[in-house]
């Protein structure tokens, strides 16, 4: 067989070029494989061509053909690292304590301090305990810089590490920020009715975060949308979208004016969530 006989659609498989049609046996099921580095070919449909070399083979065949047909390689995942960090200083600990989070709780979530930025760092972990991202929050009340600073790249949703000895929950509670998620988790734990809090990291949700949210939401039977009191419009829109795209029972809980979940008492929050 010579190169002039090779016609029709082509694609690649690893380092091999694959033709849809074999000119020898007529098979049209993508069975003709050619090694462009040496011209060897074999048709797995007709089981012929072992050791065969394409006559008229040109050395530049490899470069030209593979550049035209090879799919672009996926980029390697970027390894996530936390910014330079230290244990929480007294001021950072007081900030968390005043928000209702004791030392045992924030240590459980792996919170550390970005001293140079005056921020607490909140790590995002996978279910296997692998660091996947992070966000950070200012802890000085008079600091006028942006409240949150995130890891480079797209911001994912945040699901806090579950408390020990808790069962997977059928009830997801969607909130805005990580501290809201902590409060919801603590309220459920106190009530003895565990929930899965999920922070969308803002009032509006990107397509990437919506995809992550739906993946988790479709494992739940109940979803409660609990955004801050100043995000009623966004909450109604999110409730409608989740109701349309999941099989769960989706409800909306509105907070008193000027409140967000992180400001609520645990028992009051548990009552509002029906826990």
C-alpha positions in Angstrom: 0.0 0.0 0.0 1.3 3.5 -0.7 0.3 6.9 0.7 -1.8 7.8 -2.3 -4.3 5.1 -1.2 -4.9 6.7 2.2 -8.0 8.9 1.8 -11.0 9.9 3.9 -11.4 11.0 7.5 -8.5 10.7 10.0 -8.0 11.1 13.7 -5.3 10.2 16.3 -5.0 7.6 19.0 -2.0 8.2 21.2 0.9 8.4 18.7 -1.0 6.6 16.0 -2.9 8.1 13.1 -6.3 6.3 12.5 -8.1 6.2 9.2 -11.9 5.6 9.0 -11.6 3.6 5.8 -9.1 0.9 4.8 -8.4 0.9 1.1 -7.4 -2.8 1.2 -10.4 -4.5 2.9 -12.9 -1.7 2.7 -13.6 -1.6 6.5 -15.0 1.8 7.5 -14.9 1.4 11.3 -11.7 3.3 12.1 -9.6 0.2 12.2 -6.6 1.3 10.0 -3.7 2.4 12.2 -0.5 4.1 10.9 2.6 4.8 12.9 3.9 8.1 11.4 7.3 7.7 12.9 8.2 4.8 10.6 5.3 4.3 8.2 4.2 0.9 9.6 0.5 0.2 9.3 -2.1 -2.4 10.4 -5.8 -2.8 9.8 -7.5 -4.4 12.8 -10.7 -4.9 10.7 -9.2 -7.1 8.1 -6.3 -8.3 10.3 -3.7 -7.5 7.6 -0.7 -5.3 7.2 1.5 -6.7 10.0 5.0 -5.4 9.3 3.8 -3.5 6.3 5.5 -0.2 5.4 3.8 2.6 3.4 5.6 3.1 0.1 6.2 6.7 -0.7 6.4 7.5 3.0 7.8 11.0 3.7 9.7 11.9 6.9 7.6 15.0 7.5 4.4 12.9 7.5 4.5 12.7 11.3 4.8 16.4 12.0 2.2 17.6 9.5 -0.5 15.0 10.1 -0.3 14.9 13.9 -0.3 18.7 14.2 -3.5 18.8 12.0 -5.4 16.0 13.8 -4.2 15.7 17.4 -6.5 17.0 20.1 -5.0 19.7 22.3 -3.7 18.2 25.6 -5.4 19.1 28.8 -3.3 21.4 31.0 -1.8 19.8 34.1 -3.7 20.6 37.3 -2.1 23.4 39.2 -0.9 22.4 42.7 -2.7 24.5 45.3 -0.7 26.0 48.1 -1.8 28.3 51.0 -0.2 31.7 51.3 2.5 32.1 54.0 0.6 31.5 57.2 1.0 31.2 61.0 -1.3 30.2 63.8 -4.0 32.8 64.6 -3.0 35.8 66.7 -5.1 37.1 69.6 -7.0 39.6 67.4 -7.9 37.0 64.8 -9.0 34.5 67.6 -11.1 37.3 69.2 -12.7 38.0 65.8 -13.8 34.4 65.4 -14.8 34.1 69.1 -17.0 37.2 68.7 -18.6 35.6 65.7 -19.5 32.6 67.8 -16.7 30.2 66.7 -14.6 28.6 69.5 -11.0 27.3 69.2 -12.0 23.7 68.7 -14.3 24.6 65.9 -12.0 26.7 63.8 -9.1 24.3 64.4 -11.3 21.5 63.0 -11.7 23.5 59.8 -7.9 24.2 59.5 -8.1 28.0 59.8 -4.8 29.8 59.9 -3.7 33.4 59.6 -2.2 35.4 56.7 -0.4 37.8 59.0 1.0 40.1 56.3 -2.6 40.7 54.9 -4.4 40.7 58.2 -6.7 37.9 57.1 -7.8 34.5 58.3 -7.3 31.7 55.7 -10.0 29.2 55.1 -8.8 26.1 53.3 -11.0 24.1 50.9 -10.5 20.4 51.2 -11.9 17.5 49.1 -13.7 14.6 50.7 -10.3 12.8 50.6 -8.6 15.6 52.6 -6.7 17.1 49.7 -6.3 20.9 49.6 -8.3 22.2 46.5 -8.5 25.9 47.0 -8.7 28.6 49.7 -10.2 31.9 50.5 -9.3 34.5 53.1 -11.2 37.1 55.1 -10.1 40.4 56.7 -10.6 40.3 60.5 -10.0 44.0 61.4 -13.4 45.8 61.4 -12.0 49.1 60.1 -10.0 47.6 57.2 -11.4 49.1 54.0 -9.8 46.6 51.6 -11.9 43.9 49.8 -13.3 41.6 52.4 -12.4 38.4 50.7 -9.3 37.4 48.7 -9.3 34.0 47.0 -6.8 31.5 45.6 -5.7 32.1 42.0 -8.1 30.6 39.4 -11.9 30.0 39.4 -13.5 30.2 42.9 -15.1 26.9 43.7 -18.0 26.3 46.1 -17.1 25.6 49.7 -18.3 22.7 51.8 -16.8 22.7 55.3 -15.2 19.5 56.7 -17.8 17.5 58.4 -17.7 17.1 62.2 -16.4 13.6 63.3 -18.9 10.8 63.5 -21.5 12.5 61.4 -23.5 10.7 58.8 -23.9 12.1 55.2 -26.8 14.4 55.1 -29.8 14.4 52.9 -30.4 18.2 53.5 -28.3 20.8 51.8 -28.3 24.4 52.9 -27.0 26.9 50.3 -25.5 30.1 51.8 -23.2 32.9 50.6 -19.9 32.6 52.5 -17.8 30.1 54.5 -18.7 31.7 57.8 -22.4 31.3 57.0 -21.6 27.6 56.2 -19.9 27.2 59.5 -22.8 28.6 61.4 -25.3 26.3 59.6 -23.1 23.3 60.3 -22.9 24.2 64.0 -26.7 24.8 64.2 -27.4 21.4 62.7 -24.9 19.6 64.9 -26.4 21.3 68.0 -29.9 20.2 67.0 -28.7 16.7 66.4 -29.9 16.9 62.8 -26.9 17.1 60.5 -27.1 19.2 57.3 -24.6 19.8 54.5 -23.9 23.5 54.2 -22.6 24.8 50.9 -21.3 28.3 50.3 -21.5 29.7 46.7 -19.0 32.5 47.6 -21.1 35.4 46.7 -24.7 36.4 45.9 -24.4 35.4 42.2 -23.1 32.0 41.1 -20.9 31.3 38.1 -21.6 28.5 35.7 -18.6 26.6 37.1 -19.9 26.8 40.7 -23.4 26.0 39.6 -22.1 22.8 38.0 -20.4 21.9 41.3 -23.6 22.8 43.2 -25.8 20.6 41.0 -23.5 17.6 41.3 -23.9 17.7 45.1 -27.5 18.8 45.1 -28.7 15.9 43.1 -27.6 13.6 45.9 -29.9 15.4 48.4 -33.7 15.2 49.0 -34.0 18.6 50.6 -32.4 21.9 49.6 -32.8 25.1 51.6 -31.6 28.4 50.0 -30.5 30.7 52.8 -28.8 33.8 51.3 -28.3 37.0 53.2 -31.3 39.3 53.7 -30.1 41.8 51.1 -30.1 39.1 48.4 -33.7 38.2 48.1 -33.8 38.5 44.3 -30.8 36.3 43.9 -32.2 33.8 46.3 -35.5 33.5 44.5 -33.7 33.0 41.2 -31.5 30.3 42.7 -34.4 28.5 44.2 -36.2 28.4 40.9 -33.1 27.1 39.0 -32.5 24.4 41.6 -36.1 23.4 41.5 -36.0 23.1 37.7 -32.7 21.2 37.6 -32.8 18.8 40.6 -35.3 16.2 41.9 -35.0 17.7 45.5 -37.6 19.6 47.4 -36.3 23.2 47.2 -37.4 25.9 49.7 -36.4 29.4 50.4 -35.8 30.8 53.9 -35.6 34.6 54.3 -33.7 36.1 57.2 -34.7 39.3 59.1 -33.6 42.5 57.5 -29.9 43.3 57.9 -29.0 39.7 59.0 -27.0 36.9 57.5 -26.7 33.3 58.7 -23.3 34.0 60.5 -25.1 36.6 62.7 -27.8 34.2 63.9 -27.9 32.3 67.2 -27.5 28.6 66.7 -30.9 27.6 68.2 -32.7 30.3 66.3 -31.0 29.3 63.1 -31.8 25.6 63.7 -35.5 26.5 64.2 -35.6 28.5 61.0 -34.2 25.6 59.1 -36.6 23.2 60.7 -33.9 21.1 62.3 
